[in-house]
Amino acid sequence: MTGPKKRAWATCTASGQLIMKFGLLLVNTIAAATTIGCASTADTSRPAETGTIIAELPFVTNRFVESRARGKDRMSNRPGELRGGSCTVEIDKEESELLNYEIAPVSRTIESLREDAETGLTLYIHGYNEGFSKNCRYAAVLRERLLLRHSLLLFSWPADNKVVTYGADVRRMRATHESLAELLGLLAGRFGADNINIVAHSLGSRGAMDTILGSDSMRGLRFRKLVLVAPDVDPQRFEAILPVLQRHVSDITVFVAGNDRALSISEILHREPRLGNDTEWQNPVVDVVDVTTLNTGHFSRHMYHVRNPQIATLVRATLMEQP
């Protein structure tokens, strides 16, 4: 029986344990990713002003598109058919703005993707309380920090943009499983499941796992990596489904932070612990990355993979590590 696979940044920084694990990879990635403003990592649709990046981000969504007589059609918080497209986001240091988006067939969106030579293709699944605009903005920033260029795809499910709609977002996530399974099947058919990473945040982690385990179309597929960031998941349930999950994923990593305030509230709502803020949870087949000491700044301390360049660097290193 091997020992638990756990990395705590507080001890890693002092001992060099994490740098030994990833070698020069981590050092080089930190140098490149600490600052967003690296023009070579952006897909530019027009010249950017000094210090800004104009990023074109591909997405697939099952949000129902509400037609409007005047103005642009609206991405709603209701489930609909699967659609593809791209959104244009301006990133300026810590600020980002959705400038525009275009809807396209899913097949065309998937054809536009390219595998990263070192990490394959990465599907990002967001959490709750994220409307479409916030999805695009956060995912665009994350992609720049992960240095993934053409190889990150956002899956935008119909979460609302309100803190008080948690229960409704849970139901919408459940209603999304079929659409997410369809997308994963299409990506596996195009790139091969063993070349696909799934990075899921918060409630998106629950959706990713339930889709992988509960859909008949996932039978026989084994994905490259599953990275759960701040997972809003019951640790006991995760432990129970882990043996089955391993049949579908070659490598599983969980990012946790003991000071994640959003998950502390979720604990109260569920009356049970959350995996994403349980720094004591360990399992020999799961890589646990404790980022508590790095997780400072924003009040909720829940979006650290987007807001903190050092933590994004750890996500990048996780994706680059061979399963």
C-alpha positions, 0 to 999 in steps of 0.5 A, spaced: 500 500 500 503 506 497 502 512 502 497 518 500 499 522 494 498 529 498 502 536 496 501 542 501 504 548 498 506 550 505 511 545 506 513 544 498 515 551 498 520 550 504 523 543 502 522 544 494 518 537 494 514 540 489 519 543 485 523 536 485 516 533 483 515 537 477 523 539 476 524 545 471 517 544 468 514 548 474 520 553 475 519 555 467 511 555 468 511 560 474 516 564 470 511 564 464 504 564 468 505 569 473 503 575 469 497 574 464 500 579 459 504 575 455 501 576 448 504 570 445 499 566 449 493 569 446 489 568 440 488 575 438 482 578 433 485 585 433 491 589 435 490 590 443 492 596 447 498 596 451 498 591 457 491 588 454 490 581 451 484 580 446 482 572 447 478 568 442 475 563 446 471 557 444 465 554 447 460 549 447 453 550 451 447 547 453 444 554 455 437 556 451 438 562 447 433 567 447 431 571 441 430 578 442 427 583 437 432 588 438 439 587 440 443 580 441 440 574 443 441 572 450 444 566 453 439 564 458 439 560 465 435 554 462 437 548 458 437 547 451 440 544 445 448 543 445 451 549 441 458 551 439 461 558 438 467 563 440 467 569 445 471 575 445 474 577 451 479 583 453 483 581 459 487 587 462 491 585 468 486 583 473 480 585 469 476 582 464 470 584 459 466 580 454 466 584 448 462 579 443 460 572 442 458 568 436 454 562 435 456 556 431 455 549 430 458 544 435 462 540 429 465 547 427 467 549 434 470 542 435 474 542 429 477 549 431 480 546 437 488 543 437 491 539 442 497 541 446 503 537 444 504 536 452 497 536 455 492 534 450 485 537 450 482 540 456 475 541 457 473 546 463 467 546 466 465 552 471 461 552 477 455 555 480 453 562 480 456 564 473 452 567 468 455 566 461 459 573 461 462 571 467 463 564 464 467 567 458 471 572 462 473 567 467 475 561 462 479 566 458 483 568 464 484 561 466 486 559 459 492 565 458 494 563 465 495 555 463 498 557 457 493 552 453 492 557 447 487 553 442 487 547 446 482 549 452 474 549 451 469 552 455 463 548 457 458 553 459 452 550 463 446 554 464 448 556 471 444 563 474 449 569 476 446 569 483 448 567 489 441 565 492 440 560 486 444 555 489 439 550 489 436 551 482 443 551 479 444 544 482 438 542 479 440 545 472 447 541 473 443 535 473 439 536 467 445 538 464 448 531 464 446 528 458 448 534 454 455 534 457 455 526 456 454 528 448 460 533 448 465 528 451 463 523 446 464 528 441 471 530 443 473 523 445 471 521 437 475 527 435 481 526 439 481 520 443 479 520 450 486 518 453 488 525 450 482 529 454 483 532 460 477 535 464 478 541 469 472 542 473 470 547 478 466 547 484 459 544 482 462 543 476 466 537 479 459 534 481 457 534 474 463 532 471 463 525 475 456 524 475 456 524 467 462 520 467 459 515 471 452 515 469 452 515 462 451 509 458 455 513 452 461 513 457 462 506 457 469 504 454 472 511 455 478 512 459 480 520 460 487 522 461 486 527 467 480 529 472 482 535 475 477 537 481 478 544 483 474 546 490 470 540 489 463 541 492 462 534 493 461 530 499 468 526 501 464 520 503 461 519 496 467 521 493 471 515 496 465 511 495 465 512 487 472 513 486 474 505 484 469 506 479 471 513 477 478 510 476 476 506 470 474 512 466 480 516 468 487 515 468 489 520 473 485 524 478 487 530 482 483 534 487 485 542 489 483 543 496 483 550 500 481 550 508 479 557 507 475 556 502 469 561 504 464 559 499 465 551 501 464 553 508 457 555 506 456 549 502 457 545 508 452 548 512 447 548 507 448 540 506 450 539 513 456 535 511 463 536 509 465 538 502 471 535 499 474 542 496 476 544 503 477 538 507 485 539 508 485 532 512 482 528 506 487 523 503 487 517 498 493 513 495 490 513 488 488 521 488 493 527 488 491 532 493 494 539 492 493 543 498 493 551 496 490 554 503 497 558 504 496 561 497 489 562 497 488 569 499 485 576 497 478 575 494 473 574 499 470 568 497 477 564 496 473 560 491 476 562 485 483 561 486 485 557 480 483 563 476 485 569 480 491 566 483 497 566 478 501 561 482 495 556 483 494 556 476 501 554 475 500 548 479 494 546 475 498 547 469 504 543 472 498 537 474 496 537 466 503 537 464 505 531 468 504 524 465 498 520 468 
